[in-house]
Amino acid sequence: MMDFTDGYMSNEHQELLRSASESADPLSVSALQISSCPKSPRSPNSPRSPKDHHGKQCTSKGSPLKNGRHSHSRRDGCPKKGGSGGKGTWGGLLGTDDSYTIGPHDPNYNSNEENEQLSERKLSAPFVEYKKKATIIVEEYFATDDVVSTANELRDLGMPSYNYYFVKKLVSMAMDRHDKEKEMAAILLSSLYADVIDPPQVYKGFSKLLESADDLIVDIPDTVDVLALFIARAVVDDILPPAFLTKEMASLPSDSKGVDVIRRAEKGYLSAPLHAETIERRWGGSKNKTVENVKGRINNLLIEYVVSGDKKEACRCIKDLKVPFFHHEIVKQAIIMAMERRQAEFRLLDLLKTAAEEGLINSSQISKGFGRIIDTVDDLSLDIPNARGILQSLISKAASEGWLSASSLKSLSLDPKKRSLEDSAAKAFKMKAQSIIQEYFLSGDVSEVSHCLESETCSYSAELNAIFIKKLITLAMDRKNREKEMASVLLSSLCFPVDDVVNGFIMLIESADDTALDIPVVVEDLAMFLARAVVDEVLAPLHMEDIGSQFFGPDSIGNKVLQMAKSLLKARLSGERILRCWGGGGSSRNGWAIEDVKDKIGKLLEEFESGGGIREACRCIKELGMPFFHHEVVKKSLVIVMEKKNERLWGLLRECFSTGLVTMNQMMKGFGRVAESLDDLALDVPDAMKQFIHYVERAKTEGWLDSSFCFNSSGHAVENGSCL
């Protein structure tokens, strides 16, 4: 046998070896043990290949020669690291097999690459086939722009559990193309949502995109901005819930590009004024969408639906309009058409009922649509005999079927004369309300105002409450800061129903154009009153959206007021600043510094701890007049409970929560503040962490905290996220 220990073979020697290999019997035993198969552990459950007569087998893809020798050694004779390291082998010289892998100890070893190769091998054959077909479908869609054909092809694949990959592939391919393809991708996702691709699959697809943002940025430098815009567009198109941003932020590593994407989407796009219109038009979509255009399309789809009766197609057309803030026009036109064409009444009401039940048209838009018809019912009576009676009948049917809240509508009297009497009663109340408010500005007596209103608003209370709120704020805006502060204090003290307060602010904004003639800064003042109502917990933040949904148009005063109020509330220490904007404390006292409030809270808790009455403690907390700061009561009480094991303070918290004095939001904020200070608290209370976990679970059991409340290892409270 020739000696090749120097690791080199001449061309002649290689040719001789090749000839010998080709002429050899594949089943014969070779004198040489040539193998290039990598050494790899085998699972006990993995199937074994047919054995030779020695009971052991090794295959070689690079050579037809079989290994006939059997060694009693545990070594299999395969070369180490692919570098001809095995005894009796030519490893690196003849090892040209594609199955060769670098070992973990090799300097060139890449664990990520190996994991990718392993995971790729583990992919099921159907998924591999799905990936290939999905790529082809996306390419064809970009070439044809045929949404219907694309939907049919994706449906024909018959693998809905893999549709998240289609979402990921569609967006990632569009990101590397022009605005035309980006807009096409957004439209396709909106069209396929729920009908072809289930919502969880869309959610998972965008989640996968965020996870792969670090890889995408290698080929697409503006990945952060483009992917953020795709996510913002998905939220605007209602195919991703806004909570997606919060949940994904909690699950992603803090240094990943996915976190940057979420921040850009949230702060750069979704928080901007008029963000919906801006996002929809970013890639060229919706440029020619005007109010008249949308009204015409609504009319056409309703006429087509009345003729065909295809409810599913009508719902699809409503969805394709992509104007959820203008759905009240659909309700208005459908009801008017039902009043004009009595034979189509059932069909049109059935469409609205289905749209309401499926969430296609929300309750606010339905109420607004009916409200607009009520406002114009006198004009409709000129063309539709007994329009008032027909409308009343339709409202009753819709309310009985459960898709319309009749209590949210203005009163509709069947007798115009009776209605004029109601109008005269409203005018009389406005005069009385003005005198009540002027007297309050002089005396500051909240209880007297409450007594007067109880005697005046015994009937039509909802409408009159809204009128009083409008009158109160209008008069206050034309006066000094003292009266403005007193108006806010009175509004929080009267405890009007939330709907009445919302309607009051809507009436204020609707009349803002006239008010601006006397008060040029009406937008700023209304925004401050609205923000103050949120801080005082007279309104919840979500009610601001209800107010904003009533005003269509980017330049409307309603939108300007809403955006300014949101900006005020998002500012740092917004609660304290808004509370002090007019001096703080109403007519009876000057504004308090936060440290003074903390000191007062500490003293009243100490007094209660030493034997004070629970009702007296609750009264003192209420008299602070700072409901947005009640989390400090929760924090200080919980700290004392942990330090002194005093259950009396736990009983105080229970009483505050059960009476509504401390809301769940303030409870969660208070517990969150304690979580942030656990490290400092542990210096005095060694088992602070253990106690805190106990009290968190106890508070959840008693219903004070939402079940999603938890805190991570750094002590920061996490809501709707996973605990670390």
DRENDO-72607 format. One record per residue (C-alpha): residue number from 1; x, y, z. Coordinates in pm, whole numbers, plus 32768, in hexadecimal, padded with zeros to 4 digits. Layout:
// residues N
NUM, X, Y, Z
...
//
This chain:
// residues 724
1, 8000, 8000, 8000
2, 8087, 8156, 7FA3
3, 80DD, 8249, 80B2
4, 8022, 8399, 80A8
5, 807A, 8411, 81FF
6, 80EF, 855E, 8172
7, 7F81, 85AC, 8125
8, 7FBB, 85DA, 7FAC
9, 7F55, 8506, 7E80
10, 7FC4, 853B, 7D1E
11, 7ECC, 8547, 7BFF
12, 7F34, 83EA, 7B9A
13, 7EEF, 8360, 7CF4
14, 7D9B, 840D, 7CFF
15, 7D3D, 8375, 7BB1
16, 7DA2, 821A, 7C28
17, 7CD0, 8242, 7D61
18, 7BA3, 82BD, 7C99
19, 7BB8, 8192, 7BB0
20, 7BD0, 80A2, 7CD3
21, 7AA0, 8141, 7D77
22, 79CC, 812D, 7C3D
23, 7A25, 7FC0, 7BFB
24, 79F9, 7F4A, 7D5F
25, 78D0, 7E78, 7DC9
26, 77FF, 7F52, 7EB0
27, 77BB, 7E29, 7F94
28, 7922, 7DB3, 7FAA
29, 79FE, 7DF8, 80D5
30, 7B00, 7F03, 8092
31, 7C5A, 7EEF, 811F
32, 7C42, 8061, 8167
33, 7B4E, 80F1, 825C
34, 7AE0, 822B, 81A4
35, 79CB, 82F1, 8248
36, 7961, 8456, 8253
37, 7828, 8436, 8321
38, 782D, 8516, 8453
39, 7821, 847E, 85A6
40, 76D4, 84CD, 8642
41, 7612, 8442, 8766
42, 74DE, 837A, 8712
43, 739A, 838E, 87CC
44, 7334, 8248, 8875
45, 71EB, 825E, 87BD
46, 7279, 82A9, 8666
47, 7251, 8194, 8560
48, 7383, 80C4, 8513
49, 7400, 8083, 83B5
50, 7432, 7F1C, 833C
51, 7565, 7E8B, 83E8
52, 7683, 7DCE, 834F
53, 76F2, 7C81, 83D3
54, 77B7, 7D2D, 84E7
55, 7684, 7DE4, 8565
56, 7702, 7F3F, 850F
57, 76CF, 8020, 83E4
58, 7759, 8168, 8362
59, 7701, 8207, 821B
60, 77C2, 82EE, 813C
61, 771D, 83D9, 804A
62, 7867, 843C, 7FB3
63, 78D3, 82DE, 7F4E
64, 782C, 819A, 7EE5
65, 791D, 80D6, 7FC1
66, 788B, 803A, 80FC
67, 7936, 8016, 8249
68, 796E, 7EAA, 828D
69, 7A55, 7EB6, 83B3
70, 79CE, 7EB2, 850F
71, 7A8F, 7F31, 863A
72, 7A4B, 7EE2, 87A4
73, 7AAA, 804B, 87F1
74, 7997, 8148, 8833
75, 7A2C, 821E, 8720
76, 7984, 81FE, 85D0
77, 7AB6, 825C, 8507
78, 7A1D, 839C, 847F
79, 7B0C, 84C1, 8463
80, 7AFD, 85CA, 8570
81, 7AA6, 872E, 8508
82, 7ABD, 86C6, 839C
83, 7C36, 86E7, 83B0
84, 7CB9, 8581, 836F
85, 7CE3, 8545, 84E2
86, 7C6C, 83DC, 84F5
87, 7D64, 82C0, 84F7
88, 7D5E, 81F2, 83BA
89, 7C8F, 82F6, 8301
90, 7CCC, 83F9, 81F3
91, 7BC1, 84DC, 8290
92, 7C06, 863C, 8210
93, 7C93, 85CA, 80C2
94, 7B6D, 84F6, 804F
95, 7A60, 8583, 8135
96, 7995, 8647, 8036
97, 7845, 85D4, 80BF
98, 7740, 86E7, 80E5
99, 76D0, 8656, 8232
100, 7811, 86BC, 82DD
101, 77E1, 87B3, 83FE
102, 78D8, 8878, 84CE
103, 78F8, 8806, 8636
104, 78B4, 88E4, 8766
105, 7A28, 8900, 87B5
106, 7A88, 897E, 865D
107, 7AE2, 8AF1, 8646
108, 79F6, 8B0F, 851C
109, 78D0, 8A76, 85D8
110, 7792, 8B48, 85D8
111, 7682, 8ACA, 86C2
112, 7575, 8BA5, 8627
113, 75BE, 8B1A, 84CF
114, 75AC, 89B7, 854E
115, 7465, 89FA, 8605
116, 73D3, 8A8D, 84C8
117, 743D, 8958, 8405
118, 73A7, 8871, 850B
119, 7262, 8931, 851D
120, 7251, 8937, 83A3
121, 7273, 87BB, 839B
122, 7160, 879A, 84A0
123, 7067, 8866, 83D5
124, 6F4B, 8791, 835F
125, 6F2B, 8753, 81EE
126, 6DD8, 8803, 81D7
127, 6E68, 8942, 826E
128, 6F8E, 893F, 817E
129, 6E99, 891A, 8060
130, 6DBE, 8A30, 80F1
131, 6EE7, 8B1F, 8102
132, 6F38, 8AE7, 7F93
133, 6DD1, 8B19, 7F24
134, 6D9F, 8C4A, 8004
135, 6ECA, 8CF6, 7F64
136, 6E3F, 8CB1, 7E09
137, 6CE6, 8D36, 7E6E
138, 6D7E, 8E7A, 7EF2
139, 6E4C, 8EAA, 7DB5
140, 6D19, 8E71, 7CDD
141, 6C4B, 8F63, 7DAD
142, 6D4C, 9077, 7D83
143, 6D43, 9039, 7C0C
144, 6BC8, 9024, 7BE2
145, 6B35, 90EB, 7D07
146, 6A16, 8FEE, 7D0B
147, 6999, 8FD4, 7E72
148, 6885, 8ED8, 7E24
149, 696C, 8DEA, 7D6B
150, 6A71, 8E03, 7E80
151, 696A, 8DB6, 7F88
152, 68F3, 8C84, 7EC7
153, 6A55, 8C00, 7E98
154, 6AA6, 8C29, 8007
155, 695E, 8B83, 8068
156, 69A6, 8A61, 7F79
157, 6AEC, 8A15, 802F
158, 6A15, 898F, 814A
159, 6B16, 89D0, 825C
160, 6A87, 8AED, 832F
161, 6B6E, 8AA0, 8453
162, 6C95, 8B19, 8381
163, 6BF5, 8C5D, 830C
164, 6CC8, 8D26, 8401
165, 6DEE, 8CDD, 831A
166, 6D2E, 8D72, 81F7
167, 6CFD, 8EB3, 82C0
168, 6E6F, 8EBF, 8312
169, 6ED9, 8E74, 81AC
170, 6DEA, 8F6F, 8112
171, 6E5B, 908D, 81F2
172, 6FCF, 903B, 81E3
173, 6FC7, 902C, 8065
174, 6F01, 916F, 804E
175, 6FF7, 921F, 8137
176, 7109, 91F5, 8032
177, 7033, 9282, 7F17
178, 6F8E, 93C8, 7EB2
179, 6E6C, 947C, 7F5A
180, 6D7D, 93DD, 7E5F
181, 6DCB, 927F, 7EE0
182, 6DBF, 92F3, 804B
183, 6C62, 9381, 8017
184, 6BFB, 9242, 7F5E
185, 6C76, 916D, 8082
186, 6BB3, 923F, 8181
187, 6A76, 9227, 80AF
188, 6A9D, 90AE, 8083
189, 6AC9, 9072, 81F9
190, 6995, 9141, 8246
191, 68CE, 9083, 813D
192, 693B, 8F28, 81B0
193, 6910, 8F73, 8324
194, 6811, 8E8E, 83CC
195, 678C, 8E0A, 827F
196, 68C2, 8D49, 820F
197, 69C6, 8D89, 831F
198, 6954, 8D63, 8487
199, 69A2, 8E89, 8572
200, 6A96, 8DBB, 864B
201, 6B5D, 8D67, 8510
202, 6B79, 8ED9, 84B6
203, 6BE8, 8F23, 861B
204, 6CED, 8E0D, 860E
205, 6D6A, 8E7D, 84B9
206, 6DB5, 8FDD, 8531
207, 6E4F, 8F4F, 866E
208, 6F3E, 8E81, 8597
209, 6F95, 8FB8, 84CE
210, 6FF8, 906F, 860D
211, 70CF, 8F49, 8678
212, 7185, 8F49, 8529
213, 71B6, 90C5, 851B
214, 7329, 909F, 856E
215, 7354, 8FBD, 843C
216, 727A, 9090, 8355
217, 7344, 91CA, 8397
218, 7476, 912A, 82F7
219, 73CC, 9133, 81A1
220, 72D1, 924C, 81E1
221, 737E, 936F, 8294
222, 7236, 9425, 82DD
223, 7194, 92F2, 8379
224, 713E, 93A5, 84BE
225, 7076, 94B7, 8413
226, 6FCE, 93DF, 8309
227, 6F6B, 92C4, 83F4
228, 6EEE, 93C3, 84F3
229, 6E12, 9459, 83E6
230, 6D8B, 9302, 8386
231, 6D30, 92BF, 84F2
232, 6C91, 9416, 8519
233, 6BCB, 93DC, 83D8
234, 6B56, 928A, 845E
235, 6ADA, 9333, 859D
236, 6A28, 9443, 84D6
237, 698B, 9339, 83F4
238, 6914, 927C, 852C
239, 69CD, 913C, 84D9
240, 6AB8, 9160, 8604
241, 6A43, 91C6, 8760
242, 6AF8, 92F0, 87FE
243, 6B53, 9207, 8920
244, 6C3B, 9151, 882A
245, 6D3E, 9263, 885D
246, 6D41, 9244, 89D7
247, 6D4C, 90C9, 89DD
248, 6E60, 90AD, 88DA
249, 6F2E, 91B9, 898A
250, 6F28, 90E4, 8AC6
251, 6F92, 8FA7, 8A0F
252, 70AF, 902E, 8937
253, 7218, 905D, 89B0
254, 7252, 91C8, 8A0D
255, 7374, 91EC, 8915
256, 72C1, 915A, 87E8
257, 7257, 9221, 86B8
258, 70F5, 91A4, 86F2
259, 70DF, 9288, 8823
260, 714B, 93AF, 874C
261, 703D, 9353, 8651
262, 6F2D, 9355, 875E
263, 6FA2, 94A3, 87E8
264, 6FA3, 953B, 868D
265, 6E47, 94B5, 8643
266, 6DBA, 9530, 878C
267, 6E61, 9684, 87AE
268, 6EB0, 96D9, 8645
269, 6D6A, 9672, 85A0
270, 6C4A, 960E, 8685
271, 6C77, 9733, 8776
272, 6C88, 983C, 8667
273, 6B60, 9925, 8628
274, 6A74, 98A1, 851B
275, 6B48, 9766, 850D
276, 6A41, 968E, 8462
277, 6A2A, 9767, 832B
278, 6BA3, 979D, 8320
279, 6BF2, 962A, 833B
280, 6AF0, 95C6, 8235
281, 6B80, 96B9, 8139
282, 6CF1, 967A, 8180
283, 6D1C, 9588, 805D
284, 6C2A, 9633, 7F72
285, 6AE2, 959D, 7FE9
286, 69A2, 9661, 8028
287, 6A19, 9797, 7F69
288, 68CF, 97CC, 7EBC
289, 67F1, 976F, 7FE2
290, 6709, 9895, 8021
291, 65CD, 98AB, 80F1
292, 64F1, 98C1, 7FBD
293, 65A8, 979C, 7F1F
294, 6570, 96C5, 8054
295, 6401, 9728, 8068
296, 63D3, 96C3, 7EFD
297, 6476, 9570, 7F35
298, 639A, 9535, 8067
299, 6261, 9584, 7FA0
300, 62CC, 9499, 7E88
301, 6317, 9374, 7F6F
302, 61C7, 939B, 8021
303, 6107, 93A6, 7ED8
304, 61C3, 9273, 7E5B
305, 617C, 91BD, 7FA3
306, 6005, 920C, 7F94
307, 5FFB, 9179, 7E34
308, 60D9, 9047, 7E6B
309, 60A6, 8FFB, 7FDD
310, 6211, 8F88, 7FF6
311, 625C, 8FE8, 815E
312, 63BC, 8F59, 815E
313, 641D, 9027, 802D
314, 6385, 9161, 80C9
315, 6452, 912E, 8207
316, 658B, 90FF, 8136
317, 6545, 9246, 8080
318, 6514, 92FA, 81CD
319, 6660, 9270, 8244
320, 670D, 92D6, 8101
321, 66A3, 9441, 8135
322, 679F, 9450, 8256
323, 66F1, 9578, 82FD
324, 6681, 94F0, 8451
325, 6665, 9654, 84D3
326, 6560, 969B, 83C3
327, 6486, 9565, 83EF
328, 6372, 963D, 847F
329, 632F, 96A9, 8317
330, 62E5, 953D, 82BC
331, 61E9, 952B, 83DA
332, 614C, 9675, 8376
333, 6128, 961D, 8204
334, 60A9, 94BC, 8250
335, 5F9A, 953B, 833E
336, 5F2D, 964E, 824F
337, 5F1C, 954F, 8134
338, 5E4C, 946A, 8216
339, 5D60, 958D, 825D
340, 5D3F, 95D6, 80E8
341, 5D26, 946C, 8071
342, 5C51, 93B9, 8171
343, 5C6E, 926E, 80B5
344, 5DEA, 9277, 80ED
345, 5DCE, 92C8, 825F
346, 5E08, 9165, 82E1
347, 5F35, 912B, 8200
348, 5FE0, 9273, 825E
349, 5FA3, 9248, 83D4
350, 602D, 90E6, 83BC
351, 616C, 916C, 831A
352, 619F, 926B, 8430
353, 615A, 9165, 853A
354, 625C, 9077, 84A3
355, 635D, 918F, 8481
356, 6327, 91EC, 85EF
357, 633C, 9086, 8670
358, 647E, 9042, 85AE
359, 651B, 9185, 862C
360, 652F, 9214, 84CE
361, 6470, 934B, 853F
362, 649F, 93A8, 86AE
363, 6389, 9419, 8796
364, 6402, 9582, 879D
365, 63E4, 959E, 8622
366, 628D, 94FC, 8625
367, 620D, 95F2, 872C
368, 62A6, 9714, 866F
369, 61FE, 96A6, 852A
370, 60A7, 9699, 85CD
371, 60EC, 97E2, 867D
372, 6133, 9892, 8535
373, 5FE7, 9818, 84AA
374, 5F31, 9896, 85E0
375, 5FCE, 99EC, 85A7
376, 5F49, 99F8, 8440
377, 5DFD, 9944, 8471
378, 5D36, 9A86, 8435
379, 5DD9, 9AB1, 82E1
380, 5D9C, 9942, 828F
381, 5C2C, 9972, 82DE
382, 5C0D, 9A4F, 81A9
383, 5C5C, 9922, 80C9
384, 5BF6, 97FD, 81A6
385, 5A98, 9811, 823C
386, 5A96, 97B4, 83AF
387, 5C14, 97A9, 83B0
388, 5C17, 97E0, 8529
389, 5B35, 96B5, 856D
390, 5BF6, 95D2, 847E
391, 5D40, 9634, 851E
392, 5CB4, 95F2, 8678
393, 5C48, 9498, 8604
394, 5DA2, 944B, 8575
395, 5E4B, 94BD, 86B7
396, 5D66, 93D9, 8782
397, 5DB5, 92AE, 86A3
398, 5F2C, 92EB, 86B2
399, 5F22, 9315, 882D
400, 5E52, 91DA, 885E
401, 5F4C, 9112, 878D
402, 6067, 9190, 886A
403, 6146, 9243, 876F
404, 60DC, 93A8, 87C7
405, 60E1, 9452, 891B
406, 5FA9, 952A, 890F
407, 600F, 95DA, 8A53
408, 613A, 9671, 899E
409, 6059, 9726, 88A3
410, 5FB3, 9878, 88BB
411, 5E42, 9874, 890F
412, 5D5F, 984D, 87E0
413, 5BFF, 98C3, 881F
414, 5AEA, 984F, 8736
415, 5A3F, 999E, 8764
416, 5B01, 9ACD, 86E0
417, 5A3E, 9BAD, 87CD
418, 5AB2, 9ADE, 88F6
419, 5C16, 9AFB, 8877
420, 5BFC, 9C75, 886C
421, 5B8D, 9C66, 89D5
422, 5CC7, 9B9D, 8A23
423, 5D98, 9CA3, 8971
424, 5CF5, 9DB5, 8A3E
425, 5D39, 9CEC, 8B7B
426, 5EA7, 9CD1, 8B16
427, 5EB8, 9E48, 8ADD
428, 5E1F, 9E89, 8C31
429, 5F1A, 9D9C, 8CD4
430, 603C, 9E50, 8C2C
431, 5FCE, 9F95, 8CCF
432, 5FB2, 9EF0, 8E25
433, 60FE, 9E3C, 8DF7
434, 61AA, 9F86, 8DAD
435, 612C, A021, 8EF2
436, 618D, 9EE6, 8FB8
437, 62EE, 9EF0, 8F29
438, 6319, A066, 8F64
439, 62AD, A03A, 90CE
440, 63A2, 9F1A, 90F5
441, 64C0, 9FF3, 9076
442, 646D, A0E7, 918F
443, 642D, 9FF0, 92AB
444, 64F1, 9EB7, 924F
445, 63DC, 9DE1, 92E9
446, 63E0, 9C93, 9230
447, 62C7, 9BFA, 9301
448, 61DA, 9D1A, 92A7
449, 621C, 9CE0, 9133
450, 61D7, 9B6E, 915D
451, 608F, 9BB5, 9212
452, 601B, 9CA9, 9104
453, 6069, 9BB5, 8FEC
454, 5FAB, 9A9B, 9095
455, 5E71, 9B6E, 9095
456, 5E9F, 9BE7, 8F2E
457, 5F0C, 9AA9, 8E77
458, 5E09, 99B5, 8EFA
459, 5D9D, 9975, 8D8F
460, 5E75, 996D, 8C55
461, 5F9F, 995E, 8D46
462, 609B, 98D7, 8C4A
463, 6061, 99EF, 8B4F
464, 6052, 9AFD, 8C5B
465, 6191, 9A7F, 8D01
466, 624B, 9AA8, 8BB8
467, 61B8, 9C06, 8B8F
468, 622B, 9C63, 8CF0
469, 638F, 9BE7, 8CAB
470, 639C, 9CB2, 8B6B
471, 631E, 9DEA, 8C1B
472, 6409, 9DBD, 8D44
473, 6546, 9DA1, 8C72
474, 64DA, 9EB0, 8B7A
475, 64A6, 9FAC, 8C93
476, 65EB, 9F42, 8D3D
477, 66B8, 9F6C, 8BFD
478, 664F, A0D9, 8BEB
479, 66C8, A119, 8D4F
480, 6809, A101, 8E18
481, 68CE, 9FD1, 8E88
482, 6815, 9FCC, 8FD5
483, 66C8, 9F89, 8F2A
484, 6765, 9E8A, 8E3F
485, 67F0, 9DCC, 8F68
486, 66A0, 9DDF, 9018
487, 65F2, 9D56, 8EE0
488, 66D8, 9C27, 8ED8
489, 66A8, 9BE9, 904C
490, 652E, 9BFC, 9025
491, 6532, 9B11, 8EFA
492, 65F0, 9A08, 8FC1
493, 6511, 9A39, 90F3
494, 63BD, 9A15, 9049
495, 6406, 98B2, 8FD1
496, 633D, 98CA, 8E8E
497, 631F, 9789, 8DBD
498, 6445, 9767, 8CCE
499, 6365, 9771, 8B98
500, 62D8, 98C1, 8C08
501, 6437, 994E, 8C33
502, 649C, 98CB, 8ADB
503, 6367, 9969, 8A3E
504, 63B1, 9AAE, 8AF3
505, 650F, 9AC3, 8A5F
506, 6488, 9A67, 8906
507, 6390, 9B87, 891F
508, 64AC, 9C6F, 898C
509, 6583, 9C0E, 8864
510, 6461, 9C28, 876E
511, 6423, 9D90, 87DA
512, 6596, 9DE8, 87EF
513, 658E, 9EAF, 86A9
514, 648F, 9F9E, 873D
515, 6540, 9FA3, 888E
516, 6687, A002, 87E1
517, 65EF, A153, 8782
518, 65F1, A1B3, 88F2
519, 670A, A0CD, 8970
520, 6828, A0B6, 8870
521, 68E0, 9FAB, 893A
522, 67B4, 9EC3, 8943
523, 687B, 9D97, 88BC
524, 6985, 9DB3, 89CB
525, 6884, 9DE3, 8AE1
526, 67A9, 9CC1, 8A6D
527, 68D9, 9BDE, 8A51
528, 693F, 9C38, 8BB5
529, 67DF, 9BFB, 8C3D
530, 67D4, 9AAB, 8B88
531, 692C, 9A44, 8C0B
532, 68CA, 9AB4, 8D6C
533, 678F, 99DD, 8D59
534, 686C, 98AF, 8D0B
535, 695E, 98FF, 8E27
536, 683A, 9926, 8F1A
537, 67B6, 97D4, 8E99
538, 666F, 9873, 8E2F
539, 66BE, 97DF, 8CD7
540, 6794, 96B4, 8C79
541, 6899, 96D8, 8B62
542, 67C8, 95F9, 8A7D
543, 66AA, 96F6, 8A8E
544, 6788, 97EE, 89DA
545, 6776, 9709, 88AB
546, 65FB, 970C, 88C1
547, 6603, 9886, 88BD
548, 66FC, 988E, 879C
549, 6630, 9797, 86CC
550, 6518, 9896, 86B5
551, 65E7, 9989, 85E8
552, 6651, 993C, 8482
553, 6761, 9A01, 83D5
554, 68CF, 9A46, 8424
555, 6896, 9BBA, 8458
556, 6764, 9B9F, 8535
557, 676E, 9C44, 868B
558, 6713, 9AF6, 8729
559, 6851, 9A55, 86A8
560, 6925, 9B7D, 8713
561, 6896, 9B76, 8874
562, 68C3, 99FD, 888E
563, 6A2C, 99FF, 8816
564, 6A8A, 9B1D, 88FE
565, 69E8, 9A6D, 8A28
566, 6AA7, 992E, 89D7
567, 6BEE, 99F1, 89C5
568, 6BA9, 9A8A, 8B1A
569, 6B64, 9934, 8BB3
570, 6C9E, 9895, 8B1D
571, 6D8A, 999A, 8BAC
572, 6E6A, 9940, 8CCF
573, 6DBC, 996E, 8E22
574, 6C82, 99C7, 8D61
575, 6B96, 9980, 8E82
576, 6C3B, 9A75, 8F70
577, 6C64, 9B82, 8E65
578, 6AFE, 9B6E, 8DE7
579, 6A77, 9B74, 8F4A
580, 6B34, 9CB7, 8F8F
581, 6AEF, 9D5E, 8E3F
582, 69ED, 9E4B, 8EDA
583, 6A78, 9E5E, 903A
584, 6A05, 9D0D, 90C3
585, 6914, 9CBD, 91D9
586, 67DF, 9D73, 915D
587, 674A, 9E9C, 9213
588, 6797, 9E2B, 9375
589, 6911, 9E0E, 9375
590, 6A49, 9E53, 92B0
591, 6B04, 9D44, 91F6
592, 6BCB, 9C50, 92C6
593, 6D2B, 9BDC, 9280
594, 6D55, 9A67, 924E
595, 6E31, 9A4F, 9384
596, 6D1B, 9AF0, 9452
597, 6C22, 99F2, 93CE
598, 6D0E, 98D3, 9422
599, 6D38, 9960, 957E
600, 6BBE, 997A, 95B1
601, 6B90, 9813, 9535
602, 6C9C, 9798, 9625
603, 6BFB, 984A, 974D
604, 6A9B, 97D0, 9709
605, 6B1A, 9669, 96E7
606, 6BDA, 9687, 982F
607, 6AA1, 970C, 98D9
608, 69D1, 95ED, 9852
609, 6ADC, 94EF, 98B2
610, 6AD7, 9569, 9A19
611, 6961, 952B, 9A3B
612, 68AC, 9623, 995A
613, 675E, 95D9, 98B6
614, 6753, 9548, 975A
615, 6641, 9637, 96E4
616, 6707, 9764, 975D
617, 683B, 96E6, 96A4
618, 6774, 96BB, 9561
619, 66E3, 9819, 958A
620, 683F, 98AD, 95B2
621, 68BA, 97F6, 947B
622, 6792, 987A, 93B5
623, 67C8, 99DD, 9430
624, 6927, 99DB, 93A3
625, 687A, 9A14, 9255
626, 698D, 9960, 9194
627, 68FE, 9817, 9115
628, 6A1B, 97EE, 901C
629, 6B0D, 97E0, 9146
630, 6A56, 96D2, 920D
631, 6B66, 95DB, 91A9
632, 6C39, 9683, 92B4
633, 6B36, 9617, 93B8
634, 6B54, 94B2, 9338
635, 6CCF, 94BE, 9338
636, 6CF6, 954B, 9498
637, 6BEC, 9462, 9528
638, 6C8D, 932E, 948F
639, 6DE7, 9391, 950C
640, 6D61, 93BE, 9670
641, 6CAE, 926D, 965A
642, 6DF5, 91C5, 95F4
643, 6EC6, 9278, 96FA
644, 6DDC, 925C, 9823
645, 6CFA, 9137, 97BF
646, 6BD1, 921D, 9803
647, 6A94, 918C, 9767
648, 69C9, 92C5, 97B9
649, 6A60, 9378, 968E
650, 6A0C, 9251, 95AF
651, 68A6, 927B, 9625
652, 68B7, 93ED, 95C9
653, 6925, 9395, 9468
654, 6806, 929C, 9450
655, 670E, 93AA, 94B7
656, 67A1, 94A9, 93C5
657, 6787, 93B4, 92A4
658, 662A, 9335, 92F6
659, 65A0, 949A, 9309
660, 664B, 9502, 91C5
661, 6727, 9600, 9274
662, 685E, 9553, 91E9
663, 683E, 94C4, 908B
664, 68E3, 9389, 9006
665, 69C7, 9463, 8F33
666, 6A44, 9518, 906A
667, 6A66, 93CB, 9122
668, 6B3F, 933D, 900F
669, 6C0E, 947A, 9003
670, 6C40, 9474, 917D
671, 6CAD, 9308, 917F
672, 6D92, 9358, 905B
673, 6E3A, 9470, 9122
674, 6E7A, 937E, 9240
675, 6F0D, 9281, 914B
676, 7003, 938B, 90D0
677, 7079, 93D6, 9232
678, 709E, 926D, 92AA
679, 721B, 927D, 92AD
680, 721A, 93A5, 939A
681, 7101, 9312, 9469
682, 71C4, 91CC, 9492
683, 72CB, 9289, 955F
684, 71C8, 92B2, 9676
685, 70E8, 9189, 9627
686, 71C1, 905D, 95C6
687, 709C, 8F92, 9543
688, 7007, 90B5, 9480
689, 7000, 8FF6, 9338
690, 6F53, 8EC7, 93D1
691, 6E51, 8FA2, 9480
692, 6E10, 906F, 9348
693, 6DCD, 8F39, 9275
694, 6CDA, 8EC3, 9382
695, 6C1D, 900E, 9387
696, 6C11, 9021, 920A
697, 6B67, 8ECD, 91FB
698, 6A80, 8F30, 9316
699, 6A20, 9073, 9261
700, 69D8, 8FAF, 9122
701, 68F9, 8EC3, 91E7
702, 6835, 8FEA, 9274
703, 6814, 9082, 9117
704, 68E9, 91B6, 9152
705, 69E9, 915D, 9047
706, 69BA, 90D7, 8EEA
707, 6A2F, 8F6F, 8EC0
708, 6B30, 8FE4, 8DBF
709, 6BE7, 90BD, 8EC0
710, 6D42, 9043, 8F15
711, 6EA1, 90CE, 8F3A
712, 6FEF, 9069, 8EA6
713, 713B, 9021, 8F48
714, 719E, 9190, 8F42
715, 706B, 91EE, 900C
716, 6FAB, 9299, 8EF6
717, 6E39, 924F, 8EDC
718, 6DCB, 919E, 8DA0
719, 6C65, 91A2, 8D27
720, 6BE2, 90AF, 8C22
721, 6D3B, 9021, 8C01
722, 6E08, 8F01, 8C81
723, 6EB3, 8F08, 8DD0
724, 7027, 8EDC, 8DD1
//
